[in-house]
């Protein structure tokens, strides 16, 4: 497996603080099965849009995919006469399958992710012994973003921010006064993502989070997952929008009073107690392929691999 990115791999370039173009409208779609939030980002009816982290439903007991979650997104896009320009992945998720290819077939748009997906592909090509069946060059995606690259969603100007630590390839998308942070930060009472996947690193995640928390305090942050506390009296319904100021003051893992060394010690100890995500084996195999399903074999059935005693 490849070595984790060093903390120095996090860009030291400040994130531009002024709004990038006009501010977007954001429509969230929460999937309770995987605790994932898909976002549609747009400037109003009849405009271009981006879809962030779309979910393909998967029943692991039956080995069947379905599209109810993605179809809700499609219905919204069509109802508001939106034109899909981008299907944005924040990283190769380990907890849900991507619906990007299905949405592209229905609505159009380019599937994009960060350029460091090549590192992730190289690691998992070995884990799943994919050999020549997987090119570890990112070519499965329509576009690979570099850190700081700007792009358009219609009249909205967006910027890709490399925020590694959870995985080497994590991106956040800064659009207007909104940042779609992927798994870099969670809601303040949930904290931060694990760093024990191949190429993950707690020092790197801390510095990535600090890069985001240096943004103006009123910057809106949209979270990829929410895991509400289950112990009364702190239970609450799912939430997925916060602000930089709320995170600075109250994030239980990464608030402004927490040092890098303290965070790394906490995160390392916590990660040792965590089980693997329920859908990590199917999710990773598909998501490093931009969500594309394996080709059917001679009997017309598609197959995924399950490595035994390997992870």
C-alpha positions, 0 to 999 in steps of 0.5 A: 500500500502507498505511504500516507500523504505527509502533512506538508502535502496540504496546500499552504495557499490561503482559501480566497475569502471573497465570494466566488460569483453569486451565492448558490441555492442548495437543495439537500437529499438525505439518505438515512440508510447510509447517512449520506447527503446529496446536494443540488447546487444552482442559482435558481430555476432554469439555471445550470447546476452541480450535483454533489456526492449522489447515492446509488441504493444498494441492498448488500443482502440481495446484491441488488442496486436500485435508484430511488435516491437518485430518482428523487434528485432527477425529479427535483432537477427536472421540476426546476428546469435545471441543466446538470453541468457537473457531478462532483465527488468529494472522494471515493466513498467507502460507505455508499455507491455513487449514482453519478453514471446513472445521473449522467445517463439521465441528465448529462453532466461531467463526473469529476473528482480530485486528481489524487484519485490516482493514488487511491486507485493504485492502492485498491487495484492491489487490494482487489487484485484488479490488474489491467482491468483498472487503469490507475490514471483517473481516466474513468472520470471526465475531469480531475481537479487540481488544488485551487482550480476554478470552474463554472456552474453556469454563472456560479464560480467554484473552486476545488480545494484539496483537503486530504487526511481522510483519504489522499484524494478528498476535495472540498468545493467552494461555491459562493459563500458555501463549501461542500466539505465531504468528510473533512468535517462533520457537524460540531457534535460529531467531529471529524472523519476517520483517518485509518484508511489507506493513505489517510493521516490525522496530521494531514486532516488537522491541517486540511480542517484548519485551512477550511476554518480559516475562511470567514466565520459566516461561510456556510459548510455543507456536510457529506454525512451526519451521524446524530448522537444516539444518547439522550438528551443529546439526540437530534434529527439529522443536520447537514449545514453549519458555519465556519464559526460554529465549527471553530467554537464547537467542533468536539474534535477540531475546535479552535482550542484543540492542538494538532498533537491533541487531535492526532492522539484522539483521532488515532486512538478512536480509529483503533476502535472503529469497525469497517463501514458496512458497504466498504467492499462494494463501494470502493470497487465501484467508486474508484471506477467513477461509480461504473458497474463491472462489465457483465460476465458470460452469463450476463451477471456482474460480479464484485470481489470480496478479499478474504483476510486481507483488509 
